[in-house]
Amino acid sequence: MKKKNNIADLLGNTSFRSWLKKEKGADNARWEAWQKESTENEQLLSDISMMEKGIPFKKQKVDKTAMKAGWDKLAQQLEEQNTVKTTANRQIQPRRNWLKIAASIAILAIAAFGMHTYLNQAALIEYHTNFAEHQKITLPEGTEVTLGANSHLSYFDNFVTSTNRKVVLDGEAYFKVAKQPTGTQFIVKTKDIEVQVVGTAFNVNTHRAASIISLTEGKVNLAKEGYQNQALIAGQTAQFNTQTNQFDLLANRTDYWSTWRFQKWSFGDSTPMKEVIQRIEETFGLEIHLEDAAILDKEASGDVEIDNQKVLFESLSYLLDVDFQINGTELIIKNKE
């Protein structure tokens, strides 16, 4: 598992393909561990899953000089095949020549079809953000996306012409989906679920073990393979619970999960310290060190600005009655003296 895999390696691996197809006896533990090793592995798995469903992966450039040389070589072979080599074979040679020509024409037809498919594969469009960075994106059909910190969004450039307009998200993003034409579905695919919508606004966070979807407007359908779908209405937040094998639904948490795009966190009346720490780690990439475990018993309330780390930690210090100290990539949290 130390070797860096690519799509060709993985598709050529019998064990991986058995796991991908959920066959009995597949080496599940090995590949599930590999999947969780990095976001790069998650993206590879997503791309391969799309390819398995017949969705093209990546446009590639074709060497026109090499292509012309190939056609010239085939033409030369056809010409040679039409030459009668001996008078003794004159009666049967025409038939043989035509068989060779027919075979060559078939090869040309197959090559032309393959070349057409090769040249018309869709290109993958990708967006990345760093820690503490947001990016606003407008998709080709008008959907507005605010991509959160340390996140990745991708889709194919045939997005508009597809009846299933799918984007893949790793990280966090807020979507304000444009109204889709009749018969067209907009889908946000994460590592564990699909969010299926028509026209609505919602936040998706995939930083946790299970994706979190918080709906501010409209209605969506949450689909997880092997489980019953879950409808979500405005004002609800959902996360799949592996203990109960169903979605947990929470009310009155949409502000917390969506106001980050306005450079603030809305804690409401009460947000546990553990959740505050989790958001700091996801957004700023800092490693948290607590000098006193009792700090986890604290709760935050109200709103804090997050566009400036210094101001953020001063505000949290006031709200939580603790001190914050940054040491490189480490954030030390301790009780005030």
C-alpha positions as CSV (number, residue, x, y, z in Angstrom):
1,M,0.0,0.0,0.0
2,K,3.0,2.3,0.1
3,K,3.2,2.5,-3.7
4,K,1.3,5.5,-5.2
5,N,-1.5,4.0,-7.2
6,N,-3.0,5.3,-10.4
7,I,-6.3,4.4,-12.2
8,A,-4.6,1.9,-14.6
9,D,-2.9,0.1,-11.6
10,L,-6.1,-0.1,-9.7
11,L,-8.3,-1.2,-12.5
12,G,-5.7,-3.9,-13.3
13,N,-5.8,-5.2,-9.7
14,T,-8.2,-8.1,-9.3
15,S,-8.5,-7.6,-5.5
16,F,-9.4,-3.9,-6.0
17,R,-12.0,-4.7,-8.7
18,S,-13.6,-7.4,-6.5
19,W,-13.9,-4.9,-3.7
20,L,-15.3,-2.2,-6.0
21,K,-18.0,-4.6,-7.2
22,K,-18.7,-5.6,-3.6
23,E,-18.1,-9.3,-4.4
24,K,-18.0,-11.9,-1.7
25,G,-14.5,-12.7,-0.4
26,A,-13.2,-9.3,-1.5
27,D,-10.3,-7.9,0.6
28,N,-12.6,-5.2,2.2
29,A,-10.4,-4.2,5.1
30,R,-7.4,-3.6,2.9
31,W,-9.1,-1.3,0.4
32,E,-11.3,0.5,2.9
33,A,-8.1,1.4,4.8
34,W,-6.5,2.5,1.5
35,Q,-9.6,4.7,0.7
36,K,-9.3,6.5,4.1
37,E,-5.5,7.1,3.7
38,S,-5.9,10.4,1.8
39,T,-8.2,12.7,-0.1
40,E,-6.3,11.7,-3.3
41,N,-7.3,8.1,-2.8
42,E,-10.9,9.2,-2.3
43,Q,-10.8,11.2,-5.5
44,L,-9.3,8.2,-7.4
45,L,-12.1,6.0,-6.2
46,S,-14.7,8.6,-7.2
47,D,-13.2,8.9,-10.7
48,I,-13.0,5.1,-11.1
49,S,-16.6,4.7,-10.0
50,M,-17.7,7.2,-12.6
51,M,-15.7,5.4,-15.3
52,E,-17.3,2.1,-14.2
53,K,-20.7,3.8,-14.9
54,G,-19.6,4.9,-18.4
55,I,-18.7,8.5,-17.6
56,P,-15.6,9.6,-19.5
57,F,-12.7,10.7,-17.3
58,K,-10.3,13.0,-19.0
59,K,-9.6,14.6,-22.3
60,Q,-6.2,13.9,-23.7
61,K,-4.2,15.5,-26.5
62,V,-3.5,13.4,-29.7
63,D,-0.2,13.7,-31.6
64,K,-1.4,14.7,-35.1
65,T,1.9,13.7,-36.7
66,A,1.7,10.2,-35.2
67,M,-2.0,10.0,-36.3
68,K,-1.1,10.9,-39.9
69,A,1.8,8.4,-39.9
70,G,-0.6,5.7,-38.7
71,W,-3.1,6.4,-41.5
72,D,-0.3,6.5,-44.1
73,K,0.9,3.1,-42.9
74,L,-2.5,1.6,-43.2
75,A,-3.0,3.0,-46.7
76,Q,0.4,1.6,-47.7
77,Q,-0.6,-1.9,-46.4
78,L,-3.8,-1.7,-48.4
79,E,-1.9,-0.9,-51.5
80,E,0.5,-3.7,-51.0
81,Q,-2.4,-6.1,-50.4
82,N,-3.8,-5.3,-53.8
83,T,-0.6,-6.3,-55.6
84,V,-0.6,-9.7,-57.3
85,K,2.6,-11.4,-56.3
86,T,2.6,-14.4,-58.5
87,T,0.8,-15.5,-61.7
88,A,0.2,-18.9,-60.2
89,N,-2.2,-17.3,-57.6
90,R,-4.1,-15.2,-60.1
91,Q,-7.3,-17.1,-59.8
92,I,-7.5,-17.1,-56.0
93,Q,-5.5,-13.9,-55.3
94,P,-8.4,-11.4,-56.0
95,R,-10.5,-13.2,-53.4
96,R,-7.7,-13.1,-50.9
97,N,-7.0,-9.4,-51.6
98,W,-10.7,-8.5,-51.1
99,L,-10.7,-10.4,-47.8
100,K,-7.6,-8.5,-46.7
101,I,-9.2,-5.2,-47.8
102,A,-12.4,-6.0,-46.0
103,A,-10.4,-6.8,-42.8
104,S,-8.4,-3.6,-43.2
105,I,-11.6,-1.6,-43.7
106,A,-13.0,-3.1,-40.5
107,I,-9.8,-2.2,-38.7
108,L,-10.1,1.3,-40.0
109,A,-13.7,1.6,-38.9
110,I,-12.9,0.4,-35.4
111,A,-9.9,2.7,-35.2
112,A,-12.0,5.7,-36.4
113,F,-14.7,4.9,-33.9
114,G,-12.1,4.6,-31.1
115,M,-10.4,7.8,-32.2
116,H,-13.7,9.7,-32.2
117,T,-14.5,8.4,-28.7
118,Y,-10.9,9.3,-27.6
119,L,-11.1,12.8,-28.9
120,N,-14.6,13.5,-27.5
121,Q,-13.9,12.4,-23.9
122,A,-14.9,15.0,-21.4
123,A,-12.3,17.0,-19.5
124,L,-12.3,17.2,-15.7
125,I,-12.7,20.7,-14.2
126,E,-11.3,21.1,-10.7
127,Y,-11.2,23.7,-8.0
128,H,-9.0,23.6,-4.9
129,T,-8.8,25.8,-1.8
130,N,-6.2,26.0,0.9
131,F,-6.7,26.2,4.7
132,A,-8.4,29.5,5.7
133,E,-9.4,30.1,2.0
134,H,-12.8,30.4,0.4
135,Q,-13.6,30.5,-3.3
136,K,-16.8,31.6,-5.2
137,I,-17.6,29.5,-8.3
138,T,-20.4,29.8,-10.8
139,L,-21.1,26.5,-12.6
140,P,-21.9,26.5,-16.3
141,E,-25.7,26.2,-15.7
142,G,-25.8,29.0,-13.2
143,T,-25.5,27.3,-9.8
144,E,-23.5,29.3,-7.3
145,V,-21.0,27.5,-5.1
146,T,-18.9,28.9,-2.2
147,L,-16.1,26.4,-1.7
148,G,-14.9,26.3,1.9
149,A,-11.4,25.9,3.3
150,N,-9.2,22.9,2.4
151,S,-11.7,21.6,-0.1
152,H,-11.9,20.2,-3.6
153,L,-14.7,20.4,-6.2
154,S,-14.8,18.7,-9.6
155,Y,-17.1,18.1,-12.5
156,F,-16.8,17.2,-16.2
157,D,-17.0,19.8,-19.0
158,N,-20.1,18.1,-20.5
159,F,-21.9,19.0,-17.3
160,V,-24.6,21.2,-19.1
161,T,-25.5,18.6,-21.7
162,S,-26.0,15.9,-19.1
163,T,-29.4,15.0,-17.6
164,N,-27.6,14.1,-14.4
165,R,-25.5,17.1,-13.6
166,K,-23.0,15.7,-11.1
167,V,-20.3,17.5,-9.1
168,V,-17.9,15.7,-6.7
169,L,-17.1,17.4,-3.4
170,D,-14.3,16.6,-0.9
171,G,-14.4,19.2,1.9
172,E,-17.1,21.8,2.4
173,A,-19.2,23.9,0.1
174,Y,-22.4,25.9,0.1
175,F,-24.6,25.4,-3.0
176,K,-27.3,27.7,-4.3
177,V,-28.6,25.5,-7.1
178,A,-30.1,27.1,-10.2
179,K,-33.5,25.8,-11.4
180,Q,-32.9,22.8,-13.5
181,P,-34.8,21.9,-16.7
182,T,-37.5,19.3,-16.5
183,G,-36.0,15.9,-16.5
184,T,-32.6,17.1,-15.3
185,Q,-31.2,16.4,-11.9
186,F,-28.4,18.2,-10.0
187,I,-26.3,15.8,-7.8
188,V,-23.6,16.5,-5.3
189,K,-21.6,13.4,-4.7
190,T,-19.5,12.9,-1.6
191,K,-17.4,10.0,-0.3
192,D,-20.5,8.4,1.3
193,I,-23.8,9.9,-0.1
194,E,-25.4,11.7,-3.0
195,V,-27.4,14.9,-2.5
196,Q,-30.1,15.0,-5.2
197,V,-31.8,18.3,-5.8
198,V,-33.8,20.3,-8.4
199,G,-33.4,23.9,-7.1
200,T,-32.5,24.8,-3.6
201,A,-29.7,26.0,-1.2
202,F,-27.7,23.9,1.2
203,N,-24.3,23.2,2.8
204,V,-22.3,20.0,2.6
205,N,-19.4,19.2,4.9
206,T,-17.4,16.0,4.1
207,H,-14.5,16.6,6.5
208,R,-16.1,14.3,9.2
209,A,-16.3,10.5,9.1
210,A,-19.9,10.9,7.7
211,S,-21.0,13.8,5.5
212,I,-23.2,16.5,7.0
213,I,-25.9,18.2,4.9
214,S,-27.7,21.3,6.1
215,L,-30.6,22.6,4.1
216,T,-31.5,26.3,4.1
217,E,-34.0,26.4,1.2
218,G,-36.1,24.0,-0.7
219,K,-35.9,20.2,-0.5
220,V,-33.3,17.5,-1.3
221,N,-33.1,13.8,-1.3
222,L,-30.2,12.0,0.4
223,A,-29.2,8.7,-1.2
224,K,-26.8,6.2,0.3
225,E,-26.1,3.0,-1.5
226,G,-27.7,0.0,0.3
227,Y,-29.9,2.2,2.6
228,Q,-33.2,3.9,2.4
229,N,-33.2,7.4,1.0
230,Q,-33.9,10.3,3.3
231,A,-35.9,13.4,2.3
232,L,-34.6,16.7,3.8
233,I,-36.6,19.9,4.2
234,A,-35.5,23.5,4.8
235,G,-34.2,24.0,8.3
236,Q,-33.0,20.4,8.8
237,T,-29.4,19.1,9.1
238,A,-28.6,15.4,8.5
239,Q,-25.7,13.1,9.1
240,F,-25.8,9.3,8.6
241,N,-25.4,7.3,11.8
242,T,-23.5,4.0,11.3
243,Q,-24.8,2.7,14.6
244,T,-28.5,2.9,13.7
245,N,-28.0,2.7,9.9
246,Q,-30.2,5.7,9.3
247,F,-29.9,9.5,9.0
248,D,-29.9,11.6,12.2
249,L,-31.9,14.8,11.7
250,L,-31.4,18.0,13.6
251,A,-33.4,21.3,13.6
252,N,-32.2,24.9,14.0
253,R,-28.5,24.3,13.0
254,T,-28.5,25.6,9.5
255,D,-27.1,29.0,10.5
256,Y,-24.1,27.2,12.1
257,W,-23.4,25.1,9.0
258,S,-23.9,27.9,6.5
259,T,-22.7,31.3,7.8
260,W,-19.0,30.5,7.3
261,R,-19.5,31.7,3.8
262,F,-20.0,35.2,5.2
263,Q,-16.8,34.8,7.2
264,K,-18.4,34.1,10.5
265,W,-19.5,31.2,12.7
266,S,-22.9,31.4,14.4
267,F,-22.9,29.2,17.5
268,G,-26.5,29.9,18.4
269,D,-27.4,29.4,22.1
270,S,-25.0,26.6,22.7
271,T,-22.2,24.8,20.7
272,P,-20.0,22.3,22.5
273,M,-16.3,23.1,22.8
274,K,-15.5,19.8,20.9
275,E,-17.4,21.1,17.9
276,V,-15.6,24.5,18.1
277,I,-12.2,22.7,18.1
278,Q,-13.3,20.5,15.1
279,R,-14.2,23.6,13.1
280,I,-10.9,25.3,13.9
281,E,-9.0,22.2,12.7
282,E,-11.0,21.9,9.5
283,T,-10.8,25.6,8.6
284,F,-7.3,26.6,9.6
285,G,-5.4,23.2,9.6
286,L,-4.1,23.7,13.2
287,E,-3.3,20.9,15.5
288,I,-5.1,21.4,18.8
289,H,-3.4,20.8,22.2
290,L,-5.6,21.1,25.4
291,E,-3.7,21.7,28.6
292,D,-6.8,20.8,30.6
293,A,-9.4,18.2,29.4
294,A,-12.0,20.0,31.5
295,I,-12.0,22.7,28.8
296,L,-14.1,20.3,26.6
297,D,-17.0,20.9,29.0
298,K,-17.3,24.5,27.9
299,E,-19.8,25.8,25.3
300,A,-19.8,28.7,22.9
301,S,-22.7,31.0,22.0
302,G,-23.3,34.0,19.7
303,D,-21.4,34.9,16.5
304,V,-17.6,35.3,15.9
305,E,-15.8,36.6,12.8
306,I,-13.4,34.1,11.2
307,D,-11.7,36.2,8.5
308,N,-8.9,37.1,10.9
309,Q,-7.3,34.5,13.2
310,K,-6.2,37.0,15.8
311,V,-9.7,38.5,16.1
312,L,-11.3,35.1,16.1
313,F,-9.2,33.7,18.9
314,E,-9.6,36.9,20.9
315,S,-13.4,36.6,20.5
316,L,-13.3,32.9,21.5
317,S,-11.1,33.7,24.5
318,Y,-13.7,36.1,25.7
319,L,-16.7,33.7,25.0
320,L,-15.0,30.6,26.5
321,D,-12.8,32.2,29.2
322,V,-9.7,30.4,27.9
323,D,-6.4,31.5,26.3
324,F,-5.3,30.6,22.8
325,Q,-1.6,30.4,21.8
326,I,-0.4,29.6,18.3
327,N,3.0,27.8,18.1
328,G,3.6,27.1,14.4
329,T,0.9,24.7,13.3
330,E,-0.1,24.0,16.9
331,L,-2.9,25.8,18.8
332,I,-2.5,25.5,22.5
333,I,-5.7,26.1,24.5
334,K,-5.5,26.6,28.3
335,N,-7.5,28.1,31.1
336,K,-6.9,31.7,31.9
337,E,-4.6,32.3,34.8
